[in-house]
Amino acid sequence: MARYTGAVCRLCRREGQKLFLKGERCYTGKCSISRRPYAPGQHGQGRKKSSEYGLQLRAKQKARRYYGVLEHQFSHYFDLATKIKEGKTGENLLAILESRLDNIIYRLGWASSRPEARQLVVHKHFTVNGKKVNVPSILIKDGDIISLNEKSKSSIKFKSIIEAGSTRPIPKWLELDMNKLEAKKIAFPSREDIDLDVEETLIVELYSK
């Protein structure tokens, strides 16, 4: 399974905003954006001119890095979005990305970051419709039920993770039962429910060339 293995703080600095890839560290003064609010590299502080293509590329890269998706998979999601008859392609693309299992685990407060959520899924701590899964990129459908497996429910580590994430607001398209540590996807995410600061129309323009 291919994945990015470099320094994730460089990604936030390159996009000029927090992508929340380091969990709790992102909310402290140790966050790289707070200490070095400019792009990484030798010319990171230089003056930059943005072309139309440059703006489109940055929008795509920001979305890709926010969800931890590599180029080929992102293109696949875009193809899926174009085949949805209802709604706008850009909004459907973001909704598909939101429907990934690792993102849902993060949204539920069961992981401090999406990278941690991916690791927990790979280690088979969750079930979907009663079956153990270890693929973070699974797209959860409406009506699917995500649960923490029985062994993990008694884990001290998970109890601390869930307690730390208990204040995180749950999206309207998810339904959470904290007593059972079980969640259900009840709707396709709308654009209003997605807090990613990106102009998805720029991504559509980039892929439409």
C-alpha positions in Angstrom: 0.0 0.0 0.0 1.7 3.2 -1.2 1.7 6.2 1.1 3.6 9.4 1.8 6.5 8.8 4.3 8.1 12.2 4.4 7.8 15.0 7.0 4.1 15.9 7.1 4.8 19.3 8.6 6.4 20.3 5.3 3.1 19.6 3.6 1.3 22.1 5.8 3.9 24.7 5.2 3.8 24.2 1.5 0.0 24.7 1.4 0.3 27.7 3.8 -2.3 26.3 6.3 -2.8 23.6 8.8 -3.8 20.3 7.4 -4.0 18.7 10.9 -1.7 15.8 10.1 0.0 15.6 13.5 -3.0 15.4 15.8 -2.8 17.4 19.0 0.6 19.0 18.1 -1.3 21.0 15.4 -3.2 22.9 18.2 0.0 23.9 20.1 2.8 26.4 19.6 4.9 23.5 18.3 3.0 23.6 15.0 5.3 24.3 12.1 2.9 26.8 10.6 3.0 28.9 13.8 6.8 28.8 13.9 7.7 29.0 10.2 4.7 30.3 8.2 6.3 30.0 4.8 7.0 27.2 2.3 9.8 24.8 3.0 13.1 24.8 1.0 15.8 27.3 0.1 13.4 29.6 -1.8 10.4 29.2 0.6 10.4 32.8 1.6 10.8 34.2 -1.9 8.1 36.2 -3.7 5.9 33.9 -5.8 3.6 34.7 -8.7 0.6 32.4 -9.1 -0.6 31.5 -12.6 -4.1 30.1 -13.3 -2.5 26.6 -13.5 -0.6 27.2 -10.3 -3.8 28.0 -8.4 -5.5 24.9 -9.8 -2.6 22.7 -8.9 -2.4 24.1 -5.3 -6.1 23.4 -4.8 -5.7 19.8 -5.9 -2.5 19.3 -3.8 -4.2 20.7 -0.8 -7.2 18.4 -1.0 -5.0 15.4 -1.8 -2.7 16.0 1.2 -5.5 16.9 3.5 -7.0 13.4 3.0 -3.6 11.6 2.6 -4.4 10.4 -0.9 -1.8 9.8 -3.6 -2.1 11.0 -7.2 -3.4 7.9 -8.9 -6.1 7.3 -6.3 -7.2 11.0 -6.3 -7.6 10.8 -10.1 -9.8 7.7 -9.6 -12.0 9.5 -7.1 -12.4 12.4 -9.6 -13.5 9.8 -12.2 -16.1 8.5 -9.7 -17.3 12.0 -9.0 -17.9 12.7 -12.7 -20.1 9.7 -13.0 -22.5 10.9 -10.2 -25.5 12.4 -12.0 -26.7 14.6 -9.2 -24.8 17.6 -7.7 -21.6 19.3 -8.8 -18.5 17.3 -9.7 -16.2 19.2 -7.3 -18.6 18.8 -4.3 -19.1 15.1 -5.1 -15.3 14.6 -5.2 -15.0 16.1 -1.6 -18.0 14.0 -0.5 -16.3 10.8 -1.8 -13.1 11.7 0.0 -15.0 12.3 3.2 -16.6 8.8 2.8 -13.2 7.1 3.2 -13.1 4.9 6.3 -9.9 6.5 7.7 -11.5 10.0 7.4 -14.7 8.8 9.1 -12.7 7.3 12.0 -11.0 10.7 12.4 -14.4 12.6 12.1 -15.8 10.4 14.9 -13.0 11.4 17.3 -11.6 7.8 17.3 -8.2 9.0 16.1 -6.3 12.3 16.7 -5.4 12.6 13.0 -6.1 11.0 9.6 -2.6 9.4 9.6 -3.3 7.8 13.0 -6.7 6.7 11.7 -5.1 4.9 8.8 -2.7 3.1 11.1 -5.5 2.0 13.4 -7.5 0.7 10.5 -4.5 -1.2 9.1 -4.1 -2.9 12.5 -7.7 -4.1 12.3 -9.2 -2.2 15.2 -12.5 -1.6 13.4 -15.3 -3.5 11.8 -17.7 -2.5 9.0 -21.0 -4.2 9.1 -19.6 -6.7 11.6 -16.6 -7.7 9.5 -13.0 -6.7 10.4 -11.3 -4.5 7.8 -7.7 -3.3 7.3 -8.1 -1.1 4.2 -8.3 2.7 5.1 -9.5 3.7 1.6 -12.8 1.7 1.8 -15.6 4.0 0.8 -18.4 3.7 3.4 -21.9 3.6 1.9 -25.1 5.0 3.4 -26.4 2.6 6.0 -23.0 1.0 6.7 -22.1 0.6 10.4 -18.6 1.2 11.7 -17.7 -0.3 15.1 -14.7 -0.5 17.3 -13.9 -4.3 17.8 -14.6 -5.8 21.2 -10.9 -6.3 22.1 -10.0 -2.7 21.3 -12.9 -1.3 23.3 -11.2 -2.4 26.5 -7.8 -0.9 25.5 -6.5 1.9 27.7 -5.0 3.6 24.7 -8.3 3.7 22.9 -10.1 5.0 25.9 -7.7 7.9 26.1 -8.0 8.6 22.3 -11.8 8.6 22.4 -11.8 10.8 25.5 -9.5 13.3 23.8 -11.7 13.4 20.7 -15.0 13.4 22.5 -15.4 17.2 22.1 -15.0 17.0 18.3 -18.3 17.8 16.5 -19.8 14.9 14.7 -20.9 15.7 11.1 -24.6 15.6 10.3 -24.1 12.7 7.9 -22.9 10.4 10.7 -24.8 9.0 13.6 -22.8 8.0 16.7 -23.7 5.8 19.6 -21.0 6.4 22.2 -22.3 3.6 24.5 -21.8 1.0 21.9 -18.9 2.8 20.2 -20.7 2.3 17.0 -21.4 4.7 14.2 -23.6 4.7 11.1 -23.3 6.7 7.8 -26.8 8.1 7.2 -26.2 10.4 4.3 -23.9 11.5 1.5 -21.9 14.5 2.8 -22.9 17.9 1.6 -20.5 20.7 0.9 -21.7 22.6 4.0 -20.5 19.7 6.2 -17.0 19.7 4.8 -14.6 22.2 6.5 -11.8 22.0 3.9 -10.8 25.5 2.8 -10.3 24.8 -0.9 -12.0 25.9 -4.1 -13.1 22.6 -5.6 -14.0 24.2 -8.8 -10.3 24.8 -9.5 -9.7 21.1 -9.2 -12.5 20.4 -11.8 -10.9 23.0 -14.1 -7.5 21.3 -13.7 -8.8 17.9 -14.6 -11.0 19.2 -17.4 -8.0 20.5 -19.5 
